[in-house]
Amino acid sequence: MDSTGNRLLDDSQISRVIEMAWEDRTPFGAIEHSYGLSESKVIKLMRQKLKPSSFRLWRKRVNNRATKHQAKRSFDVGRAHCKTQYKQR
């Protein structure tokens, strides 16, 4: 935690947050649960770390996307994924 109460993330964690933010099926709630970053903090992080054109593209992509907002997402969507979807650790 820094002096403003924000959680400090290392480079690999920042990279993972950005990856999760780009994924269509990963809701902001999952990012908050895993990394303690609210939707507004994820937006701020993306604005800081992405090129301006990439940030605008991302914002256009996720704005009002039902799968990124758990309140708009119905339970019948599910969470199926391929075994090879995530990076090998």
Secondary structure, 3 states (H helix, E strand, C coil): CCCCCCCCCCHHHHHHHHHHHHCCCCCHHHHHHHHCCCHHHHHHHHHHHCCHHHHHHHHHHHCCCHHHCHHHCCHHHCCCCCCCCCCCC
